[in-house]
Amino acid sequence: MKRKQNFKVWQNGYHAEKVYSNKFIRQKVNYIHNNPVIEKLVAKPEDYMFSSARNYAELDSEIDIIPLLLF
């Protein structure tokens, strides 16, 4: 039995794509980093406390990542 959903976090569907270039990776990372800006949660990607954009901006972050050397 499927539960009734009132809210969604992710878009419908899952479409895996091969990573084929640094440009493609950069595009996807920028898309993820800009989601809080698009939703008007923050003014800049690095302002969102739970974003790896803070790591790329060399700010304190709640998450630990290994930044990609693409930018």
PyMOL Python script that loads the backbone (N, CA, C, O; Angstrom):
from pymol import cmd

cmd.read_pdbstr("""\
ATOM      1  N   MET A   1       0.833  -1.181   0.000  1.00  0.00           N
ATOM      2  CA  MET A   1       0.000   0.000   0.000  1.00  0.00           C
ATOM      3  C   MET A   1       0.878   1.245   0.000  1.00  0.00           C
ATOM      4  O   MET A   1       1.779   1.369   0.830  1.00  0.00           O
ATOM      5  N   LYS A   2       0.629   2.141  -0.899  1.00  0.00           N
ATOM      6  CA  LYS A   2       1.421   3.371  -1.019  1.00  0.00           C
ATOM      7  C   LYS A   2       0.846   4.454  -0.113  1.00  0.00           C
ATOM      8  O   LYS A   2      -0.364   4.678  -0.069  1.00  0.00           O
ATOM      9  N   ARG A   3       1.757   5.127   0.619  1.00  0.00           N
ATOM     10  CA  ARG A   3       1.330   6.205   1.508  1.00  0.00           C
ATOM     11  C   ARG A   3       1.055   7.474   0.713  1.00  0.00           C
ATOM     12  O   ARG A   3       1.667   7.721  -0.326  1.00  0.00           O
ATOM     13  N   LYS A   4       0.126   8.270   1.218  1.00  0.00           N
ATOM     14  CA  LYS A   4      -0.160   9.560   0.607  1.00  0.00           C
ATOM     15  C   LYS A   4       1.003  10.508   0.913  1.00  0.00           C
ATOM     16  O   LYS A   4       1.437  10.622   2.059  1.00  0.00           O
ATOM     17  N   GLN A   5       1.498  11.183  -0.121  1.00  0.00           N
ATOM     18  CA  GLN A   5       2.601  12.127   0.050  1.00  0.00           C
ATOM     19  C   GLN A   5       2.086  13.551  -0.067  1.00  0.00           C
ATOM     20  O   GLN A   5       1.385  13.894  -1.019  1.00  0.00           O
ATOM     21  N   ASN A   6       2.439  14.373   0.906  1.00  0.00           N
ATOM     22  CA  ASN A   6       2.077  15.784   0.841  1.00  0.00           C
ATOM     23  C   ASN A   6       3.230  16.637   0.363  1.00  0.00           C
ATOM     24  O   ASN A   6       3.023  17.714  -0.195  1.00  0.00           O
ATOM     25  N   PHE A   7       4.461  16.156   0.583  1.00  0.00           N
ATOM     26  CA  PHE A   7       5.644  16.929   0.239  1.00  0.00           C
ATOM     27  C   PHE A   7       6.647  16.035  -0.467  1.00  0.00           C
ATOM     28  O   PHE A   7       6.683  14.825  -0.243  1.00  0.00           O
ATOM     29  N   LYS A   8       7.464  16.643  -1.326  1.00  0.00           N
ATOM     30  CA  LYS A   8       8.498  15.900  -2.031  1.00  0.00           C
ATOM     31  C   LYS A   8       9.823  16.615  -1.874  1.00  0.00           C
ATOM     32  O   LYS A   8       9.880  17.845  -1.858  1.00  0.00           O
ATOM     33  N   VAL A   9      10.876  15.847  -1.758  1.00  0.00           N
ATOM     34  CA  VAL A   9      12.219  16.405  -1.705  1.00  0.00           C
ATOM     35  C   VAL A   9      12.855  16.341  -3.089  1.00  0.00           C
ATOM     36  O   VAL A   9      13.531  17.280  -3.507  1.00  0.00           O
ATOM     37  N   TRP A  10      12.641  15.242  -3.796  1.00  0.00           N
ATOM     38  CA  TRP A  10      13.285  15.022  -5.085  1.00  0.00           C
ATOM     39  C   TRP A  10      12.258  15.095  -6.213  1.00  0.00           C
ATOM     40  O   TRP A  10      11.060  14.911  -5.996  1.00  0.00           O
ATOM     41  N   GLN A  11      12.747  15.365  -7.405  1.00  0.00           N
ATOM     42  CA  GLN A  11      11.898  15.345  -8.591  1.00  0.00           C
ATOM     43  C   GLN A  11      11.553  13.903  -8.927  1.00  0.00           C
ATOM     44  O   GLN A  11      12.245  12.977  -8.503  1.00  0.00           O
ATOM     45  N   ASN A  12      10.479  13.713  -9.693  1.00  0.00           N
ATOM     46  CA  ASN A  12      10.116  12.369 -10.149  1.00  0.00           C
ATOM     47  C   ASN A  12      11.186  11.814 -11.069  1.00  0.00           C
ATOM     48  O   ASN A  12      11.814  12.540 -11.839  1.00  0.00           O
ATOM     49  N   GLY A  13      11.373  10.528 -10.971  1.00  0.00           N
ATOM     50  CA  GLY A  13      12.262   9.846 -11.897  1.00  0.00           C
ATOM     51  C   GLY A  13      13.710   9.847 -11.468  1.00  0.00           C
ATOM     52  O   GLY A  13      14.142  10.671 -10.662  1.00  0.00           O
ATOM     53  N   TYR A  14      14.435   8.924 -12.012  1.00  0.00           N
ATOM     54  CA  TYR A  14      15.855   8.798 -11.766  1.00  0.00           C
ATOM     55  C   TYR A  14      16.489   8.478 -13.106  1.00  0.00           C
ATOM     56  O   TYR A  14      16.185   7.453 -13.717  1.00  0.00           O
ATOM     57  N   HIS A  15      17.350   9.337 -13.551  1.00  0.00           N
ATOM     58  CA  HIS A  15      17.954   9.163 -14.859  1.00  0.00           C
ATOM     59  C   HIS A  15      19.469   9.259 -14.717  1.00  0.00           C
ATOM     60  O   HIS A  15      20.039  10.348 -14.780  1.00  0.00           O
ATOM     61  N   ALA A  16      20.104   8.134 -14.527  1.00  0.00           N
ATOM     62  CA  ALA A  16      21.556   8.108 -14.374  1.00  0.00           C
ATOM     63  C   ALA A  16      22.221   8.584 -15.660  1.00  0.00           C
ATOM     64  O   ALA A  16      21.777   8.280 -16.767  1.00  0.00           O
ATOM     65  N   GLU A  17      23.288   9.332 -15.477  1.00  0.00           N
ATOM     66  CA  GLU A  17      24.056   9.807 -16.626  1.00  0.00           C
ATOM     67  C   GLU A  17      25.527   9.576 -16.359  1.00  0.00           C
ATOM     68  O   GLU A  17      25.992   9.716 -15.228  1.00  0.00           O
ATOM     69  N   LYS A  18      26.258   9.223 -17.400  1.00  0.00           N
ATOM     70  CA  LYS A  18      27.695   9.051 -17.270  1.00  0.00           C
ATOM     71  C   LYS A  18      28.365  10.413 -17.177  1.00  0.00           C
ATOM     72  O   LYS A  18      27.980  11.364 -17.858  1.00  0.00           O
ATOM     73  N   VAL A  19      29.368  10.485 -16.323  1.00  0.00           N
ATOM     74  CA  VAL A  19      30.174  11.700 -16.225  1.00  0.00           C
ATOM     75  C   VAL A  19      31.213  11.611 -17.326  1.00  0.00           C
ATOM     76  O   VAL A  19      32.061  10.719 -17.313  1.00  0.00           O
ATOM     77  N   TYR A  20      31.154  12.523 -18.269  1.00  0.00           N
ATOM     78  CA  TYR A  20      32.016  12.418 -19.443  1.00  0.00           C
ATOM     79  C   TYR A  20      32.989  13.583 -19.606  1.00  0.00           C
ATOM     80  O   TYR A  20      33.841  13.558 -20.494  1.00  0.00           O
ATOM     81  N   SER A  21      32.870  14.613 -18.748  1.00  0.00           N
ATOM     82  CA  SER A  21      33.801  15.734 -18.875  1.00  0.00           C
ATOM     83  C   SER A  21      33.805  16.573 -17.601  1.00  0.00           C
ATOM     84  O   SER A  21      32.871  16.503 -16.803  1.00  0.00           O
ATOM     85  N   ASN A  22      34.848  17.358 -17.417  1.00  0.00           N
ATOM     86  CA  ASN A  22      34.894  18.281 -16.288  1.00  0.00           C
ATOM     87  C   ASN A  22      33.784  19.321 -16.397  1.00  0.00           C
ATOM     88  O   ASN A  22      33.222  19.743 -15.387  1.00  0.00           O
ATOM     89  N   LYS A  23      33.471  19.733 -17.621  1.00  0.00           N
ATOM     90  CA  LYS A  23      32.398  20.703 -17.833  1.00  0.00           C
ATOM     91  C   LYS A  23      31.071  20.151 -17.318  1.00  0.00           C
ATOM     92  O   LYS A  23      30.297  20.875 -16.691  1.00  0.00           O
ATOM     93  N   PHE A  24      30.808  18.878 -17.578  1.00  0.00           N
ATOM     94  CA  PHE A  24      29.577  18.221 -17.132  1.00  0.00           C
ATOM     95  C   PHE A  24      29.528  18.163 -15.609  1.00  0.00           C
ATOM     96  O   PHE A  24      28.489  18.451 -15.013  1.00  0.00           O
ATOM     97  N   ILE A  25      30.630  17.797 -14.976  1.00  0.00           N
ATOM     98  CA  ILE A  25      30.690  17.741 -13.508  1.00  0.00           C
ATOM     99  C   ILE A  25      30.463  19.140 -12.934  1.00  0.00           C
ATOM    100  O   ILE A  25      29.686  19.308 -11.994  1.00  0.00           O
ATOM    101  N   ARG A  26      31.133  20.132 -13.493  1.00  0.00           N
ATOM    102  CA  ARG A  26      30.978  21.514 -13.036  1.00  0.00           C
ATOM    103  C   ARG A  26      29.517  21.953 -13.114  1.00  0.00           C
ATOM    104  O   ARG A  26      29.000  22.593 -12.199  1.00  0.00           O
ATOM    105  N   GLN A  27      28.863  21.600 -14.216  1.00  0.00           N
ATOM    106  CA  GLN A  27      27.453  21.955 -14.402  1.00  0.00           C
ATOM    107  C   GLN A  27      26.595  21.341 -13.298  1.00  0.00           C
ATOM    108  O   GLN A  27      25.735  22.023 -12.739  1.00  0.00           O
ATOM    109  N   LYS A  28      26.812  20.078 -12.979  1.00  0.00           N
ATOM    110  CA  LYS A  28      26.008  19.393 -11.963  1.00  0.00           C
ATOM    111  C   LYS A  28      26.297  19.935 -10.564  1.00  0.00           C
ATOM    112  O   LYS A  28      25.373  20.117  -9.772  1.00  0.00           O
ATOM    113  N   VAL A  29      27.565  20.194 -10.252  1.00  0.00           N
ATOM    114  CA  VAL A  29      27.924  20.755  -8.948  1.00  0.00           C
ATOM    115  C   VAL A  29      27.310  22.146  -8.801  1.00  0.00           C
ATOM    116  O   VAL A  29      26.764  22.469  -7.746  1.00  0.00           O
ATOM    117  N   ASN A  30      27.393  22.968  -9.839  1.00  0.00           N
ATOM    118  CA  ASN A  30      26.787  24.301  -9.795  1.00  0.00           C
ATOM    119  C   ASN A  30      25.272  24.225  -9.623  1.00  0.00           C
ATOM    120  O   ASN A  30      24.690  25.024  -8.888  1.00  0.00           O
ATOM    121  N   TYR A  31      24.640  23.280 -10.288  1.00  0.00           N
ATOM    122  CA  TYR A  31      23.193  23.085 -10.153  1.00  0.00           C
ATOM    123  C   TYR A  31      22.835  22.784  -8.696  1.00  0.00           C
ATOM    124  O   TYR A  31      21.917  23.383  -8.137  1.00  0.00           O
ATOM    125  N   ILE A  32      23.563  21.858  -8.097  1.00  0.00           N
ATOM    126  CA  ILE A  32      23.310  21.480  -6.698  1.00  0.00           C
ATOM    127  C   ILE A  32      23.567  22.666  -5.773  1.00  0.00           C
ATOM    128  O   ILE A  32      22.764  22.948  -4.883  1.00  0.00           O
ATOM    129  N   HIS A  33      24.675  23.352  -5.979  1.00  0.00           N
ATOM    130  CA  HIS A  33      25.017  24.480  -5.115  1.00  0.00           C
ATOM    131  C   HIS A  33      23.993  25.617  -5.231  1.00  0.00           C
ATOM    132  O   HIS A  33      23.750  26.324  -4.253  1.00  0.00           O
ATOM    133  N   ASN A  34      23.404  25.798  -6.391  1.00  0.00           N
ATOM    134  CA  ASN A  34      22.475  26.911  -6.599  1.00  0.00           C
ATOM    135  C   ASN A  34      21.032  26.615  -6.202  1.00  0.00           C
ATOM    136  O   ASN A  34      20.199  27.521  -6.207  1.00  0.00           O
ATOM    137  N   ASN A  35      20.720  25.367  -5.857  1.00  0.00           N
ATOM    138  CA  ASN A  35      19.347  25.046  -5.444  1.00  0.00           C
ATOM    139  C   ASN A  35      18.856  25.901  -4.282  1.00  0.00           C
ATOM    140  O   ASN A  35      17.735  26.404  -4.358  1.00  0.00           O
ATOM    141  N   PRO A  36      19.630  26.098  -3.203  1.00  0.00           N
ATOM    142  CA  PRO A  36      19.134  26.947  -2.102  1.00  0.00           C
ATOM    143  C   PRO A  36      18.933  28.410  -2.518  1.00  0.00           C
ATOM    144  O   PRO A  36      18.089  29.105  -1.953  1.00  0.00           O
ATOM    145  N   VAL A  37      19.702  28.871  -3.499  1.00  0.00           N
ATOM    146  CA  VAL A  37      19.546  30.241  -4.003  1.00  0.00           C
ATOM    147  C   VAL A  37      18.248  30.344  -4.798  1.00  0.00           C
ATOM    148  O   VAL A  37      17.484  31.295  -4.629  1.00  0.00           O
ATOM    149  N   ILE A  38      18.005  29.378  -5.652  1.00  0.00           N
ATOM    150  CA  ILE A  38      16.789  29.365  -6.471  1.00  0.00           C
ATOM    151  C   ILE A  38      15.543  29.319  -5.587  1.00  0.00           C
ATOM    152  O   ILE A  38      14.528  29.946  -5.892  1.00  0.00           O
ATOM    153  N   GLU A  39      15.635  28.562  -4.478  1.00  0.00           N
ATOM    154  CA  GLU A  39      14.505  28.460  -3.547  1.00  0.00           C
ATOM    155  C   GLU A  39      14.424  29.637  -2.583  1.00  0.00           C
ATOM    156  O   GLU A  39      13.579  29.662  -1.689  1.00  0.00           O
ATOM    157  N   LYS A  40      15.328  30.629  -2.776  1.00  0.00           N
ATOM    158  CA  LYS A  40      15.357  31.859  -1.971  1.00  0.00           C
ATOM    159  C   LYS A  40      15.601  31.587  -0.488  1.00  0.00           C
ATOM    160  O   LYS A  40      15.093  32.301   0.376  1.00  0.00           O
ATOM    161  N   LEU A  41      16.382  30.548  -0.207  1.00  0.00           N
ATOM    162  CA  LEU A  41      16.781  30.273   1.170  1.00  0.00           C
ATOM    163  C   LEU A  41      17.985  31.110   1.559  1.00  0.00           C
ATOM    164  O   LEU A  41      18.149  31.468   2.725  1.00  0.00           O
ATOM    165  N   VAL A  42      18.825  31.421   0.585  1.00  0.00           N
ATOM    166  CA  VAL A  42      20.041  32.209   0.802  1.00  0.00           C
ATOM    167  C   VAL A  42      20.291  33.082  -0.421  1.00  0.00           C
ATOM    168  O   VAL A  42      19.701  32.878  -1.482  1.00  0.00           O
ATOM    169  N   ALA A  43      21.183  34.064  -0.250  1.00  0.00           N
ATOM    170  CA  ALA A  43      21.524  34.953  -1.369  1.00  0.00           C
ATOM    171  C   ALA A  43      22.612  34.362  -2.254  1.00  0.00           C
ATOM    172  O   ALA A  43      22.607  34.559  -3.469  1.00  0.00           O
ATOM    173  N   LYS A  44      23.553  33.630  -1.638  1.00  0.00           N
ATOM    174  CA  LYS A  44      24.676  33.026  -2.378  1.00  0.00           C
ATOM    175  C   LYS A  44      24.795  31.561  -1.964  1.00  0.00           C
ATOM    176  O   LYS A  44      24.469  31.220  -0.827  1.00  0.00           O
ATOM    177  N   PRO A  45      25.255  30.685  -2.866  1.00  0.00           N
ATOM    178  CA  PRO A  45      25.363  29.260  -2.533  1.00  0.00           C
ATOM    179  C   PRO A  45      26.161  29.004  -1.256  1.00  0.00           C
ATOM    180  O   PRO A  45      25.798  28.134  -0.465  1.00  0.00           O
ATOM    181  N   GLU A  46      27.236  29.750  -1.050  1.00  0.00           N
ATOM    182  CA  GLU A  46      28.076  29.500   0.123  1.00  0.00           C
ATOM    183  C   GLU A  46      27.438  29.986   1.424  1.00  0.00           C
ATOM    184  O   GLU A  46      27.971  29.725   2.502  1.00  0.00           O
ATOM    185  N   ASP A  47      26.306  30.687   1.341  1.00  0.00           N
ATOM    186  CA  ASP A  47      25.583  31.105   2.546  1.00  0.00           C
ATOM    187  C   ASP A  47      24.783  29.962   3.158  1.00  0.00           C
ATOM    188  O   ASP A  47      24.402  30.033   4.327  1.00  0.00           O
ATOM    189  N   TYR A  48      24.522  28.914   2.387  1.00  0.00           N
ATOM    190  CA  TYR A  48      23.745  27.774   2.892  1.00  0.00           C
ATOM    191  C   TYR A  48      24.665  26.872   3.710  1.00  0.00           C
ATOM    192  O   TYR A  48      25.596  26.277   3.169  1.00  0.00           O
ATOM    193  N   MET A  49      24.405  26.774   4.999  1.00  0.00           N
ATOM    194  CA  MET A  49      25.304  26.109   5.934  1.00  0.00           C
ATOM    195  C   MET A  49      25.569  24.639   5.582  1.00  0.00           C
ATOM    196  O   MET A  49      26.649  24.129   5.880  1.00  0.00           O
ATOM    197  N   PHE A  50      24.626  23.961   4.967  1.00  0.00           N
ATOM    198  CA  PHE A  50      24.772  22.532   4.695  1.00  0.00           C
ATOM    199  C   PHE A  50      25.114  22.250   3.241  1.00  0.00           C
ATOM    200  O   PHE A  50      24.719  21.221   2.692  1.00  0.00           O
ATOM    201  N   SER A  51      25.849  23.166   2.616  1.00  0.00           N
ATOM    202  CA  SER A  51      26.237  23.009   1.217  1.00  0.00           C
ATOM    203  C   SER A  51      27.745  22.868   1.089  1.00  0.00           C
ATOM    204  O   SER A  51      28.502  23.509   1.818  1.00  0.00           O
ATOM    205  N   SER A  52      28.170  22.036   0.169  1.00  0.00           N
ATOM    206  CA  SER A  52      29.604  21.924  -0.107  1.00  0.00           C
ATOM    207  C   SER A  52      30.133  23.183  -0.787  1.00  0.00           C
ATOM    208  O   SER A  52      31.345  23.337  -0.936  1.00  0.00           O
ATOM    209  N   ALA A  53      29.251  24.080  -1.200  1.00  0.00           N
ATOM    210  CA  ALA A  53      29.694  25.363  -1.760  1.00  0.00           C
ATOM    211  C   ALA A  53      30.548  26.110  -0.741  1.00  0.00           C
ATOM    212  O   ALA A  53      31.444  26.865  -1.118  1.00  0.00           O
ATOM    213  N   ARG A  54      30.278  25.906   0.540  1.00  0.00           N
ATOM    214  CA  ARG A  54      31.079  26.535   1.595  1.00  0.00           C
ATOM    215  C   ARG A  54      32.508  26.020   1.560  1.00  0.00           C
ATOM    216  O   ARG A  54      33.447  26.783   1.785  1.00  0.00           O
ATOM    217  N   ASN A  55      32.683  24.740   1.280  1.00  0.00           N
ATOM    218  CA  ASN A  55      34.022  24.166   1.185  1.00  0.00           C
ATOM    219  C   ASN A  55      34.786  24.789   0.016  1.00  0.00           C
ATOM    220  O   ASN A  55      35.963  25.125   0.140  1.00  0.00           O
ATOM    221  N   TYR A  56      34.107  24.938  -1.110  1.00  0.00           N
ATOM    222  CA  TYR A  56      34.752  25.522  -2.287  1.00  0.00           C
ATOM    223  C   TYR A  56      35.107  26.990  -2.055  1.00  0.00           C
ATOM    224  O   TYR A  56      36.069  27.494  -2.633  1.00  0.00           O
ATOM    225  N   ALA A  57      34.329  27.678  -1.209  1.00  0.00           N
ATOM    226  CA  ALA A  57      34.601  29.078  -0.886  1.00  0.00           C
ATOM    227  C   ALA A  57      35.572  29.203   0.290  1.00  0.00           C
ATOM    228  O   ALA A  57      35.849  30.305   0.764  1.00  0.00           O
ATOM    229  N   GLU A  58      36.085  28.062   0.754  1.00  0.00           N
ATOM    230  CA  GLU A  58      37.031  27.994   1.875  1.00  0.00           C
ATOM    231  C   GLU A  58      36.466  28.616   3.147  1.00  0.00           C
ATOM    232  O   GLU A  58      37.159  29.343   3.859  1.00  0.00           O
ATOM    233  N   LEU A  59      35.186  28.315   3.424  1.00  0.00           N
ATOM    234  CA  LEU A  59      34.515  28.750   4.641  1.00  0.00           C
ATOM    235  C   LEU A  59      34.305  27.552   5.561  1.00  0.00           C
ATOM    236  O   LEU A  59      34.394  26.408   5.117  1.00  0.00           O
ATOM    237  N   ASP A  60      34.028  27.806   6.834  1.00  0.00           N
ATOM    238  CA  ASP A  60      33.688  26.723   7.750  1.00  0.00           C
ATOM    239  C   ASP A  60      32.450  26.027   7.229  1.00  0.00           C
ATOM    240  O   ASP A  60      31.543  26.664   6.693  1.00  0.00           O
ATOM    241  N   SER A  61      32.417  24.694   7.391  1.00  0.00           N
ATOM    242  CA  SER A  61      31.315  23.923   6.850  1.00  0.00           C
ATOM    243  C   SER A  61      30.896  22.831   7.823  1.00  0.00           C
ATOM    244  O   SER A  61      31.710  22.324   8.596  1.00  0.00           O
ATOM    245  N   GLU A  62      29.623  22.477   7.775  1.00  0.00           N
ATOM    246  CA  GLU A  62      29.091  21.394   8.593  1.00  0.00           C
ATOM    247  C   GLU A  62      29.410  20.028   7.990  1.00  0.00           C
ATOM    248  O   GLU A  62      29.259  19.007   8.661  1.00  0.00           O
ATOM    249  N   ILE A  63      29.844  19.998   6.745  1.00  0.00           N
ATOM    250  CA  ILE A  63      30.149  18.731   6.080  1.00  0.00           C
ATOM    251  C   ILE A  63      31.602  18.724   5.631  1.00  0.00           C
ATOM    252  O   ILE A  63      32.185  19.770   5.342  1.00  0.00           O
ATOM    253  N   ASP A  64      32.170  17.539   5.577  1.00  0.00           N
ATOM    254  CA  ASP A  64      33.540  17.371   5.091  1.00  0.00           C
ATOM    255  C   ASP A  64      33.494  16.755   3.697  1.00  0.00           C
ATOM    256  O   ASP A  64      32.859  15.723   3.477  1.00  0.00           O
ATOM    257  N   ILE A  65      34.169  17.398   2.776  1.00  0.00           N
ATOM    258  CA  ILE A  65      34.245  16.872   1.417  1.00  0.00           C
ATOM    259  C   ILE A  65      35.685  16.989   0.928  1.00  0.00           C
ATOM    260  O   ILE A  65      36.518  17.669   1.528  1.00  0.00           O
ATOM    261  N   ILE A  66      35.939  16.325  -0.148  1.00  0.00           N
ATOM    262  CA  ILE A  66      37.182  16.521  -0.889  1.00  0.00           C
ATOM    263  C   ILE A  66      36.789  17.290  -2.145  1.00  0.00           C
ATOM    264  O   ILE A  66      36.223  16.707  -3.070  1.00  0.00           O
ATOM    265  N   PRO A  67      37.079  18.590  -2.192  1.00  0.00           N
ATOM    266  CA  PRO A  67      36.653  19.379  -3.368  1.00  0.00           C
ATOM    267  C   PRO A  67      37.308  18.874  -4.651  1.00  0.00           C
ATOM    268  O   PRO A  67      38.475  18.482  -4.664  1.00  0.00           O
ATOM    269  N   LEU A  68      36.538  18.894  -5.711  1.00  0.00           N
ATOM    270  CA  LEU A  68      37.055  18.540  -7.025  1.00  0.00           C
ATOM    271  C   LEU A  68      37.869  19.721  -7.551  1.00  0.00           C
ATOM    272  O   LEU A  68      37.504  20.874  -7.320  1.00  0.00           O
ATOM    273  N   LEU A  69      38.937  19.452  -8.237  1.00  0.00           N
ATOM    274  CA  LEU A  69      39.777  20.508  -8.782  1.00  0.00           C
ATOM    275  C   LEU A  69      39.295  20.892 -10.182  1.00  0.00           C
ATOM    276  O   LEU A  69      40.005  20.695 -11.169  1.00  0.00           O
ATOM    277  N   LEU A  70      38.083  21.440 -10.255  1.00  0.00           N
ATOM    278  CA  LEU A  70      37.457  21.747 -11.532  1.00  0.00           C
ATOM    279  C   LEU A  70      37.242  23.224 -11.734  1.00  0.00           C
ATOM    280  O   LEU A  70      36.963  23.653 -12.854  1.00  0.00           O
ATOM    281  N   PHE A  71      37.360  24.001 -10.709  1.00  0.00           N
ATOM    282  CA  PHE A  71      36.929  25.394 -10.786  1.00  0.00           C
ATOM    283  C   PHE A  71      38.088  26.323 -10.941  1.00  0.00           C
ATOM    284  O   PHE A  71      37.899  27.537 -11.021  1.00  0.00           O
TER     285      PHE A  71
END
""", "prot")
cmd.dss("prot")
cmd.show_as("cartoon", "prot")
cmd.util.cbc("prot")
cmd.orient("prot")
